[in-house]
């Protein structure tokens, strides 16, 4: 089959640019014997368009961020936050004063040392974009450097999720940047990528729509512990990582089977049986909970989505099985779960989910009439190049049209959706009403961290829902003892469903695939791929 076949197929699909400059595997053994770099080629779920992991919640940018940057803490495979860049930390008896000391020997890729000035600037910038970070900082009264390696965080109240927040795995990840990048306005994307993590980003070789390339950071000092989740020793065991963008799922699968790539992050469910039969290909489930949670985001700023009754009508359109059949098509891998909190992990609730459980186009149509809908166009952002978002958006469009809604469907790639969804202007001026996305199961397990449940008005994630009761319940959950959390989670879930902060369309497990004859050491993390500890034989 060989590289020629993949190149020819890519040309037919109009994606040959993604393959430019990638040497064929024929002769690679000789190249390795001559001391050439060991390169891991991976096809990801999306194309890297933004390189600022503070600015966007796009998972592909989070993956990029974890390659290049490091974090103060990391959540291990059991969900426990562990020190990462931090060497030692302590908390006062009243739990209001936290003191952190960085590990020795941390330095950025340009050779400059990581200092507390970098940490403080990074945390402040990240907290202005991230929901859980913003909630933590709503209790921070002072964040100060003691010296170049030690800093303190003083709280107004004994917030119970300090370490969980600093080590969160869901995007946006609280990565530490150099101060000069971290001083960038959080609403403006950074353009320079100088981290302190296990890999360096080769920005001059980045080709949006094609590939992103990283090389091993020889000065990185990993922790001594074994890797577990986002914690432990992040050992770069390959010299080079190439994130290749191949938008056609079948082409990507054939490339893996042919040995032209090493790693396929999210193979289409349609091809799993083919991969199971393929020689030297291994499928791996990542984590013990569903890896993906589907969500539909509504823009609360603009009519008719600013009307709660209309938003409740949208809930009647979410027949989860229809969506999951469209996205996955195999009941072995999906679960109907009318919950905003991932079913199967931590607290879970279906309180207030009756409209989704009793989905009906006729009920939706009647509710839209009650809301006073008069046929104004609704702008739908449709990412046509994303293998799960594209089919789920198609199902949504069909349901909305069956319910009598007038649609303005804007077809674009996912990178364009990521950019446009940040716009607050009315849809007629370049804004939007609705878009479909997904998030990881781990990101939806903790109600205090679940980005899309929040309703903090202008400080909230795209869509900007605004409800004081939701925010009060999230605050109560963050301070609650374990035996109090389920009751609060039920009340929070019921109110978020009433307000309709978003529409959940189900959950599923997405296995990844890799060449077992060449790749070993994959660290299983649900929802986000990491490339440390992987060996390329």
N, C-alpha and C positions, 0 to 999 in steps of 0.2 A: 504494500500500500504506500507507505513512505511519505516523506515530506512533500514530494511532488504532488501527490494526491490532495493533501491538505491545502497546498498553495493554489492548485487548480480549483478546488471547491470554494476556497475563499474568494478567488477572483470572480467566480460565478455569482457569489453573494455580494460582491462589491466591498469586501472587507480586507483586501490584500494588504492595506497599509498596516494592519495589525501584525503582519508577519515579516515586515521589512527588517532586515538585519538579524533575524534569528537563524543561526547556523543550523543546518540539518544535523540530525543525530548520527547519520552515517559518518564514521570517523571520530565520533566523540570520545570513544574509548582511547584512541590514540592521542587525542588532545589532552585528556586527563593524565595519561601516562607522561606527557611532556610538561606537566605542571600547569595546564590551563585551568581557569576557574571552574569550580563545580557549580553549575547553574541549575536552579530549580525553576521550571516553567509551570506557572499556575494560571488557569482560566477561572476568573472570578464571576460573581453574579451580576456585576455592573462595571461600567467603565469609570475610572477615576477622573473626575472633572474638578473637584475642589480638593485642595491640599491643606486646608485649614481645619483640623479636627475640633477646634473650639467653635468655629462658625457654623458648621452644619452637623446634623444628626445622621447624615447618610452613612450607612454601615461600611461602605467601601472606603470612605474617608477615615472611619474609625480603625479599619484594618491597616490602612496606610499610616495612621498615627501611631499605632502600637509597634509597627516596624521601626519607626524612626525615633520616637520619643520614649521616655520612661515616665512612670507614675510614682507617687509617694507610697501608695499602698496598692495591693492587687488582691482580688478575691480568689481564693483557692477553689479546688474542685468541689469542696463541700459548702461553698458560699461564705466562707469565713475570711474577713479582710486580714491580710498579712503585710508586714512592712516590705517595701520594695526599694525605693530610693532612701527611705528613712532607715536609719540604723537603730536608734533608740527613741522612745517616746514615753511620756508620763502624763498623768492627769491629776489635778488637785482633788482632795477629798470631796469638795462640793461640786466637782465635775464641771467647773466653769473655766478653768485655765488648763490648756493643753500645751505641752512643750515637746517639740520635735527636733531631733538632730539628724542631719543627713549622714549617709555613709561616707567614708573617706574615699577619695579617688574618683569621684564623679566628675566627668568633663564632657563638654559638648564636642561635636564633630570638628569644630574649628580649633580645638585644643584649649579653649578657655574653660575654667572651672565652673561647675554648677554651684551657685551660691543661693542664699536665702532671698536675695533681691530678685533672682529669676523666679524662685518659687512663689513669692508673694505676688509678683506681677502676673504670673500665669494663673494663679488661683483666682485673683480678682477678675481677670478677663473672662476666664471660663465660667465663673459664677454668674456673670451677666448674660450668658447665653443658655445656660443649662438649668432646667427646672429644679432637680434635686440640689444642685450647687447653689442656686438662688435661695432655696429654703434654708440651707445651712447658713448662708451668709446673712440671712435676715436675723439670725441670733448672734452673729459675730460683731462684737463691739470694738475689737482691736486685733490686728494682725501685724506683728512687729518682728523685726530681726533682732536677735540677741547678739549674734556675730555672723560670720560668713557661712556657718554650717548649722546654726541653731535659730529657731524662730518659735514664737508663741502665738497661740490663738485664744483669745478671751471671749467667752460667750455671755450673753445676758441671761440665759436659762440653760439648764443641763440637758441640752439636745441629745437624744439617745442614738443618733445615727451618724456621728462624726466620721468614724473610720469607714463605715459602709459607704458613705458618700465619697470620701477621698479615694476609695478603692473600687468604685462602681465600674461594672463591665459594660453596661449599656451606653450607647452614644448619647451625648458627647462625652468622651472619656477625658478625665482631668489630667491631660498630659502637661509636662513641664517644658516650657519653651525658654529660649534666651529672653532676657528682659527687653531687648530692643524689639523683638517680634511681639512679645506679650504686651508691650505698651501700645500696640496698634488698637485703634478703636474696635471693639468687639463686633460692630456692625460692618466692618471692612475686612475683607479677607487678607491674610498675610500672603506674601509672595516669596519670601525666603524661608527655606526649610532646613534649619540647623538644629537637630535634636541631640540627645545624649543616649539614645537607645542602641540596640544591637545591630542595626543596619543604617546605612546612609542612603539618602534619596539622591539619585542622579538626575537633578532637575533638568539639566541640559539635554538629557536623553528621553525625557518624558514626552510622549506623543498622545494627547487626549484623543480618544477614539481608537487607540491602537495598543499602547502598552505603557507601563511604568516600571522603572528598573531601580533596584536597590543593591548595594554591595555591603559586605560584612564590615562592621566597625571593629578594627583590630585593637582599639584601646578600651573597648567596653569591658567592664568588670562585672560579670554576673554574680548573683548571690550563690552561696554554697548549697542551698537547699535544692532538692529535686523539683523540677517544674510541676506545677499543679494549677490548672486554670490559668489565671493571670498573675499568679504568684510563683515564687521560687526562682531558680536559676534560668535566666533567659540566654541560653547558649546558642550563638549563631554557628551552625555546623555546615552551612553551605557558604560559598563565597559570593553568590549572586542570586537574587530572587527577581524573576521577571513576571509581572502580573500582565498577562496577555488578554486582550479583549476580543472575544469571538462571539458575536451576538446570536448566531444561529446555534441552537442547542444540539442538533444532530451533528453538525460539523465539529463541535467541541468534543462530543462523545467519541466520534471516529478518530479524532486527534489523540485522545487518551488511549484508545484501543491500539492504535498504530504506534504508540510510543513517541509521538511527536510533542506531547506535553507530559508532565509528571503528575499533575494534581488538578482535579476538577472540583471546585468548591460546591456547586449546586447543580448536579446533573438533573436534567428533566426527569420527572417521575416516569414518563413514557419510555425511557430508555434504561430503567433500572434492571429489568430482567436481562436485557442484552449485556449490560455491564457485569451482571452476576455470572454470566456464561463465559465472559471474555477471559482469556489466559493472562495471568499476571496483573489482574486488576482487582483491587479490594475495595469494598464498600464499608464505610464506617458511620455508625450513628454517633452524633456528638452530644454528650450529656445525657442525663436521665429524665429530662423533661422535654416537652415539645420544643423544637428549635425555633418555630416561627408562629407569630400571631398576626393575623390579618386585620387591618384597620382602614376605615374610610374616614377621612378628615373633612369636616365641614367648616366653612368660613363664617364665623358668628358675626362678622362685621357688616355684612351686606345682605339686603333682602334677596330672596325670601328666607335665607338661612338664619337671619337674625331673629326669626320668629320661632319660639320653642315648639309651638304646636306643629309647625311645618317640619322641624327637625324630628319630632316624634313620628310624623308620617313617614319619614325616611326609614325609621326603624322597621316598619312593616314590610319594607322591600328586601330586608336582609334574611332571605331563606338561606341559611348557612350551607346546607347541603348542596344547593345549586352553585354557590360560589366555590366550595371546596372541590366539587366534581370538575368544575371548570379549571381550577388551578392545579389540582393533584390527580383527580380521577381514579384514585385507588384508596379505598376505605381503610386499607391496612396502615396507611400513613397519616390519616387525618382524623380529627375529632370535632364533632358538632358540640360547641361549648358557648352558650349565650352569655359569656362573662367577659368583663374587661380585665380580670385577673386570671392569668393562665391556669387552667384546670390541671391538677396533678402536682402542684408545688405550693408550699406555704399556705397562706389563707386564700380561699377562693369563695366566690359568691355569685349567685345568679339573681340576687334581689333586684327587683325592678326590671327584669329582662323579659317580661311577658310579651311585649310587642314583637320582639325578635323571635321568641319561641312560637308565637302565633302569626308568623309572617303571612301577609296576604296583600296582593296587589290591589284588590278591591277596597280593603281597609285603608291602605295607603292613599288611594284616590279620594276616598271620603274624608280622610283627615286633612288632605291638602285643600279640599273645598272649605272645610271648617276654618282652616288657617287663612282663608281669603286669597289663595293663589289665583292669579288672573292670567297666567300664561307667559310671564316674563321669562326670557331665556336664562338658563343656568349653565354657567361655564364649567366644563369638566376638563381637567388636565389629564390627558391620556398618554401615559408612557408606553410607547409601542415596542420598545426594545428590551423590556424587562420580562423574564420568562414567567414570573408569577403575577406581577402587577398588570401586565397587558391582558391576560385572560380574565382576571378578576374585574378589571375596569370594563371589559366588554360585557360581562354579566351585569354589572351595575348599570351601564348605559341601556341595555335591553330592558331591565326592570323599570328604570325611570321612564322610558318611552311608553312601556305598557301602562304605566300609571298616569299617562297623559301630560307629562312634563315636557316643556319645550327646552331643547338642549343646544348648547353651543360647544361642540366637542373640539378641543384643541389637541391635535395629535403632535407629539414631540418625543424626543428621547428623554431618558430618565434624568440625565444631567440638566436638561432644560427645565424639567419639573422642579428639581432641587433649587434652581435659581429663582424661578417664577413664584414658587410657593411662599417666598419671603416677602412678596409685595403686598402691601396693605391697600393699595388703590382699588377702586371699584373695578369689577370685571371688564367693563367697557373701556377702562383706561389701562388695561394690562394686568389686572388682578385676576381673581378666580373665585369659584364657589366651592369646588369639591375636588379632591384627588384621593387616589388609593395608594397605600404603602403597606409595608410590613415592618415588624420589629421582632426582636428575639424574645423567646420565652422567658429568659432570665430578666429581661427589662420590664416585664409585666407581672412578675411574681410578687414584688413588694409595692403595695399601694402608695407608699411615700415616694418611691422613685419612678413610678410608672408615668412617663412623660405625658402621655395623651389623656390621662384622667384629669390632670390639673385644670384649674379654671382661674388663673391669676391675672386675667384681663390682658393689658398690654405687655405684661412680662411673660405671658404664656407662650407655648410653642405655636407654630403656624396654625391659624384658625382662631386663636385668641379668645377662647371661651372665658366667660366672666361670671363667677358665682362665689359669693362669700361663704356660703354653707359648705360647698365642696372643699374650699381651702381650709376652713376651720376643722373639718373632719380629717383632712390630711395631716394637719398639725397635731390633732389629738392622737392619731395613729403613731406619729413619730415619737411621741412622748409616752405611749402606752406600755404597760407591762405585757408580757406574752399572753397572759390569760385574758386580757382586755381586748386584744387585737381583732379577734374574729367579729365581735359585736360591732366594733367601729367600722371594720371593713364592710360589713353588710349595709350599714347606714350610708357609708360613703358610696358604695356601689349603687344603691338605690337612687341616691341624689344625682350621681353622675349620669345614670341612665335617664333620669327625668330631664335633666338639663341637656343631655345628648352631647357630651363633650366629644364623642366620636362614635362610629358604628363598628363593632367587632364582627368580622365575618368568619371566624373560626380559627383553629390552630392545627398545625401539622408538624411532622418531623421530616426534615430534609437531610438524608445521608450525604456524605461527601465521598469522592472516589479518588484513588491514587494508584500509581504503578507499584505494586508490591515487590517487583523485582528490582526496583531502584530506590524506593522511598521507605523510610522507617522513622519512628519517633514522633509521629503526629500527636500533638497535645489536644485531647478532645475537649472543646469548649463549645457549649450550645450558643449559637447565634453570632459568633464572631471568630474569624479564622486568624490564627497566629502562625508564625513561621520560624520561631526559635525551636531548638531541639530537633528539628527535622534533619535527617541525614540523607544525602543523595549519593547512592552507590554508583 
